Amino acid sequence: MPSKSSCDNTDVCARSALDRRQALVVGLGAVATAVWGRPSSAQGVRSDRDRAELTCVVTPDQTEGPYFVDEHLNRSDIRSDPSDGSVRPGLPLNLLINVTGIAGCRPLAGAIVDIWHCDASGAYSDVGEPRFKTPGSRFLRGYQVTDQSGSVRFATIYPGSYPGRAVHIHFKIRARSNTAEAVELTSQLYFDDAITDRVHQHAPYSQRPRARTRNEQDGIFQDGGRDLALALSASAQGYDGRFKVGLKLPS
């Protein structure tokens, strides 16, 4: 697998040929809620019940984009940069991803789940391009292997934004079926715009104010993004995000 995608830096790349489809750490939950706000019931964030109903439905695939780097970083907390120990500032986000094979709706253990996303300023690690030059850094990247419940957990931050794209997290799942055939799903997770509006009013996100692309203005989101919305709930320090992936495995 190549270490980087050959797509251009607009993150609007050719669709996959596969089948279509958070700098505040506060000790008091009340303070976090007052500053950052609780999730709204705005369209785009699915309830736990809605998400459970999608468990056995194939999750839409979306473009890998130009910033995937296969760093082989097996870690749950992806906020730090292994090259210098620095920690990326932002509102804490605890992310739980559960992977299920749609045949029989069974949890899928042993699958490799990579995630990567931009920091509060909109920059990705280990990339060189006109907007940012970060070669050698590896912040906000990592993978975990699903446990017997099909789950992985990541400690990260609420993503920032950059021109042309709605706020999102990339993920890639690599697994093997009972026939040992390799299966790969690459897609993206999205955030409720009303929550992002509140989060991005505060530092470090507000230090680079600019017009932000909203979900419905993002052409990639429009292709299955409603089914890729994170279920978010306020935590003592930031937010908890949950998403269930339905993966189609060869029989």
SEMAR-858349 format. One record per residue (C-alpha): residue number from 1; x, y, z. Coordinates in nm, 3 decimals, decimal comma. Layout:
REM residues N
PT; NUM; X; Y; Z;
...
REM end
This chain:
REM residues 251
PT; 1; 0,000; 0,000; 0,000;
PT; 2; 0,147; 0,339; -0,088;
PT; 3; 0,232; 0,561; 0,208;
PT; 4; 0,034; 0,855; 0,073;
PT; 5; -0,259; 0,902; -0,156;
PT; 6; -0,197; 1,047; -0,498;
PT; 7; -0,506; 1,272; -0,473;
PT; 8; -0,463; 1,647; -0,488;
PT; 9; -0,469; 1,864; -0,174;
PT; 10; -0,830; 1,979; -0,210;
PT; 11; -0,945; 1,657; -0,041;
PT; 12; -1,197; 1,621; -0,318;
PT; 13; -1,073; 1,304; -0,476;
PT; 14; -1,212; 1,037; -0,696;
PT; 15; -1,464; 0,815; -0,526;
PT; 16; -1,362; 0,468; -0,414;
PT; 17; -1,427; 0,190; -0,656;
PT; 18; -1,570; -0,018; -0,372;
PT; 19; -1,942; -0,067; -0,315;
PT; 20; -2,099; 0,295; -0,270;
PT; 21; -2,119; 0,397; 0,058;
PT; 22; -1,153; 1,857; 2,045;
PT; 23; -0,765; 2,295; 2,434;
PT; 24; -0,998; 2,295; 2,721;
PT; 25; -0,962; 2,025; 2,984;
PT; 26; -1,204; 2,116; 3,264;
PT; 27; -1,249; 1,929; 3,590;
PT; 28; -1,613; 2,019; 3,635;
PT; 29; -1,868; 1,882; 3,397;
PT; 30; -2,096; 2,177; 3,457;
PT; 31; -1,826; 2,416; 3,342;
PT; 32; -1,756; 2,216; 3,030;
PT; 33; -2,124; 2,209; 2,950;
PT; 34; -2,163; 2,581; 3,007;
PT; 35; -1,863; 2,670; 2,791;
PT; 36; -1,891; 2,426; 2,508;
PT; 37; -2,260; 2,337; 2,514;
PT; 38; -2,446; 2,009; 2,501;
PT; 39; -2,536; 1,821; 2,187;
PT; 40; -2,847; 1,950; 2,022;
PT; 41; -3,116; 1,742; 1,860;
PT; 42; -3,035; 1,904; 1,527;
PT; 43; -3,061; 1,689; 1,220;
PT; 44; -2,749; 1,490; 1,149;
PT; 45; -2,680; 1,336; 1,494;
PT; 46; -2,852; 1,004; 1,523;
PT; 47; -2,993; 0,864; 1,845;
PT; 48; -2,851; 0,544; 1,993;
PT; 49; -3,161; 0,364; 1,870;
PT; 50; -3,119; 0,495; 1,517;
PT; 51; -2,752; 0,401; 1,515;
PT; 52; -2,827; 0,049; 1,647;
PT; 53; -3,065; 0,000; 1,359;
PT; 54; -2,776; 0,073; 1,121;
PT; 55; -2,546; -0,187; 1,276;
PT; 56; -2,626; -0,447; 1,015;
PT; 57; -2,636; -0,210; 0,720;
PT; 58; -2,328; -0,159; 0,506;
PT; 59; -2,157; 0,166; 0,607;
PT; 60; -2,108; 0,405; 0,314;
PT; 61; -1,753; 0,431; 0,186;
PT; 62; -1,605; 0,773; 0,107;
PT; 63; -1,283; 0,906; -0,040;
PT; 64; -0,956; 0,843; 0,144;
PT; 65; -0,844; 1,196; 0,060;
PT; 66; -0,484; 1,312; 0,016;
PT; 67; -0,367; 1,290; 0,379;
PT; 68; -0,363; 0,920; 0,466;
PT; 69; -0,017; 0,800; 0,579;
PT; 70; 0,020; 0,440; 0,693;
PT; 71; 0,228; 0,526; 1,004;
PT; 72; 0,177; 0,188; 1,181;
PT; 73; 0,108; 0,369; 1,511;
PT; 74; -0,069; 0,120; 1,740;
PT; 75; -0,207; 0,353; 2,009;
PT; 76; -0,535; 0,461; 2,161;
PT; 77; -0,441; 0,820; 2,256;
PT; 78; -0,351; 0,993; 1,932;
PT; 79; -0,321; 1,349; 2,063;
PT; 80; 0,057; 1,348; 2,103;
PT; 81; 0,332; 1,368; 1,842;
PT; 82; 0,578; 1,078; 1,897;
PT; 83; 0,854; 1,281; 1,735;
PT; 84; 0,872; 1,540; 2,018;
PT; 85; 0,607; 1,446; 2,280;
PT; 86; 0,398; 1,757; 2,220;
PT; 87; 0,022; 1,728; 2,260;
PT; 88; -0,216; 1,887; 2,014;
PT; 89; -0,451; 2,136; 2,189;
PT; 90; -0,825; 2,104; 2,153;
PT; 91; -1,145; 1,993; 2,321;
PT; 92; -1,111; 1,626; 2,429;
PT; 93; -1,306; 1,376; 2,225;
PT; 94; -1,334; 1,012; 2,330;
PT; 95; -1,424; 0,805; 2,029;
PT; 96; -1,574; 0,455; 2,036;
PT; 97; -1,605; 0,268; 1,708;
PT; 98; -1,779; -0,068; 1,695;
PT; 99; -1,734; -0,291; 1,390;
PT; 100; -1,995; -0,550; 1,300;
PT; 101; -2,014; -0,793; 1,014;
PT; 102; -2,352; -0,749; 0,852;
PT; 103; -2,391; -1,124; 0,801;
PT; 104; -2,555; -1,231; 1,128;
PT; 105; -2,486; -0,890; 1,284;
PT; 106; -2,186; -1,035; 1,471;
PT; 107; -1,912; -0,819; 1,630;
PT; 108; -1,594; -0,836; 1,427;
PT; 109; -1,281; -0,899; 1,637;
PT; 110; -0,928; -0,852; 1,506;
PT; 111; -1,001; -0,576; 1,257;
PT; 112; -0,749; -0,293; 1,222;
PT; 113; -0,911; 0,050; 1,258;
PT; 114; -0,705; 0,356; 1,156;
PT; 115; -0,821; 0,711; 1,218;
PT; 116; -0,663; 1,043; 1,117;
PT; 117; -0,783; 1,402; 1,112;
PT; 118; -0,669; 1,764; 1,120;
PT; 119; -0,581; 1,964; 1,433;
PT; 120; -0,763; 2,274; 1,561;
PT; 121; -0,588; 2,489; 1,299;
PT; 122; -0,686; 2,260; 1,012;
PT; 123; -0,343; 2,099; 0,963;
PT; 124; -0,268; 1,729; 0,917;
PT; 125; 0,054; 1,568; 1,038;
PT; 126; 0,330; 1,434; 0,814;
PT; 127; 0,223; 1,637; 0,513;
PT; 128; 0,390; 1,906; 0,306;
PT; 129; 0,169; 2,144; 0,114;
PT; 130; 0,124; 2,521; 0,078;
PT; 131; -0,120; 2,554; 0,371;
PT; 132; 0,100; 2,364; 0,621;
PT; 133; 0,428; 2,178; 0,626;
PT; 134; 0,442; 1,901; 0,887;
PT; 135; 0,673; 1,628; 0,748;
PT; 136; 0,797; 1,390; 1,019;
PT; 137; 0,521; 1,471; 1,268;
PT; 138; 0,259; 1,208; 1,351;
PT; 139; -0,005; 1,379; 1,566;
PT; 140; -0,369; 1,280; 1,541;
PT; 141; -0,297; 0,948; 1,372;
PT; 142; -0,312; 0,592; 1,500;
PT; 143; -0,479; 0,255; 1,486;
PT; 144; -0,634; 0,002; 1,724;
PT; 145; -0,742; -0,361; 1,677;
PT; 146; -1,103; -0,445; 1,758;
PT; 147; -1,163; -0,657; 2,072;
PT; 148; -1,411; -0,945; 2,107;
PT; 149; -1,698; -0,695; 2,112;
PT; 150; -1,576; -0,550; 1,782;
PT; 151; -1,478; -0,223; 1,951;
PT; 152; -1,186; 0,018; 1,949;
PT; 153; -1,142; 0,337; 2,153;
PT; 154; -0,947; 0,652; 2,075;
PT; 155; -0,864; 0,961; 2,281;
PT; 156; -0,834; 1,257; 2,047;
PT; 157; -0,958; 1,615; 2,006;
PT; 158; -1,254; 1,771; 1,831;
PT; 159; -1,127; 1,842; 1,479;
PT; 160; -1,075; 2,186; 1,337;
PT; 161; -1,166; 2,284; 0,984;
PT; 162; -1,011; 2,390; 0,655;
PT; 163; -1,146; 2,540; 0,334;
PT; 164; -1,378; 2,328; 0,125;
PT; 165; -1,451; 2,052; 0,375;
PT; 166; -1,696; 2,005; 0,659;
PT; 167; -1,550; 1,898; 0,996;
PT; 168; -1,470; 1,527; 0,975;
PT; 169; -1,255; 1,233; 1,087;
PT; 170; -1,119; 0,982; 0,838;
PT; 171; -1,121; 0,612; 0,919;
PT; 172; -1,003; 0,298; 0,747;
PT; 173; -1,091; -0,059; 0,850;
PT; 174; -0,890; -0,358; 0,735;
PT; 175; -1,010; -0,708; 0,814;
PT; 176; -1,012; -1,064; 0,688;
PT; 177; -1,314; -1,279; 0,630;
PT; 178; -1,355; -1,647; 0,720;
PT; 179; -1,214; -1,721; 0,378;
PT; 180; -0,901; -1,514; 0,468;
PT; 181; -0,990; -1,267; 0,196;
PT; 182; -0,884; -0,913; 0,282;
PT; 183; -1,157; -0,653; 0,320;
PT; 184; -1,103; -0,278; 0,340;
PT; 185; -1,347; 0,006; 0,408;
PT; 186; -1,240; 0,371; 0,395;
PT; 187; -1,482; 0,642; 0,500;
PT; 188; -1,535; 0,955; 0,712;
PT; 189; -1,724; 1,058; 1,028;
PT; 190; -1,912; 1,387; 1,056;
PT; 191; -2,023; 1,623; 1,334;
PT; 192; -2,344; 1,812; 1,406;
PT; 193; -2,291; 2,166; 1,275;
PT; 194; -2,468; 2,322; 1,575;
PT; 195; -2,221; 2,156; 1,813;
PT; 196; -1,925; 2,253; 1,596;
PT; 197; -2,047; 2,614; 1,593;
PT; 198; -2,023; 2,624; 1,974;
PT; 199; -1,693; 2,438; 1,999;
PT; 200; -1,522; 2,650; 1,734;
PT; 201; -1,612; 2,975; 1,913;
PT; 202; -1,339; 2,897; 2,168;
PT; 203; -0,959; 2,874; 2,159;
PT; 204; -0,769; 2,721; 1,998;
PT; 205; -1,025; 2,691; 1,719;
PT; 206; -1,118; 3,061; 1,727;
PT; 207; -0,756; 3,172; 1,682;
PT; 208; -0,791; 3,126; 1,309;
PT; 209; -1,142; 3,254; 1,235;
PT; 210; -1,272; 3,188; 0,890;
PT; 211; -1,585; 3,084; 0,712;
PT; 212; -1,641; 2,714; 0,775;
PT; 213; -1,787; 2,473; 0,526;
PT; 214; -2,101; 2,318; 0,668;
PT; 215; -2,213; 1,962; 0,612;
PT; 216; -2,468; 2,038; 0,345;
PT; 217; -2,213; 2,250; 0,153;
PT; 218; -1,967; 1,961; 0,136;
PT; 219; -2,005; 1,753; -0,176;
PT; 220; -1,844; 1,450; -0,010;
PT; 221; -2,083; 1,468; 0,286;
PT; 222; -2,374; 1,471; 0,045;
PT; 223; -2,280; 1,124; -0,069;
PT; 224; -2,383; 0,921; 0,238;
PT; 225; -2,277; 1,168; 0,508;
PT; 226; -2,607; 1,153; 0,694;
PT; 227; -2,537; 0,788; 0,769;
PT; 228; -2,184; 0,877; 0,889;
PT; 229; -2,280; 1,125; 1,163;
PT; 230; -2,126; 1,064; 1,507;
PT; 231; -2,358; 1,021; 1,803;
PT; 232; -2,220; 1,280; 2,049;
PT; 233; -2,279; 1,327; 2,423;
PT; 234; -2,120; 1,577; 2,665;
PT; 235; -1,857; 1,440; 2,904;
PT; 236; -1,682; 1,597; 3,205;
PT; 237; -1,402; 1,722; 2,980;
PT; 238; -1,546; 1,741; 2,632;
PT; 239; -1,746; 1,496; 2,424;
PT; 240; -1,792; 1,125; 2,379;
PT; 241; -1,853; 1,008; 2,025;
PT; 242; -1,990; 0,670; 1,917;
PT; 243; -2,027; 0,510; 1,579;
PT; 244; -2,117; 0,161; 1,461;
PT; 245; -1,973; 0,033; 1,135;
PT; 246; -2,143; -0,236; 0,932;
PT; 247; -1,885; -0,423; 0,723;
PT; 248; -1,969; -0,655; 0,439;
PT; 249; -1,747; -0,963; 0,442;
PT; 250; -1,711; -1,217; 0,162;
PT; 251; -1,906; -1,533; 0,237;
REM end
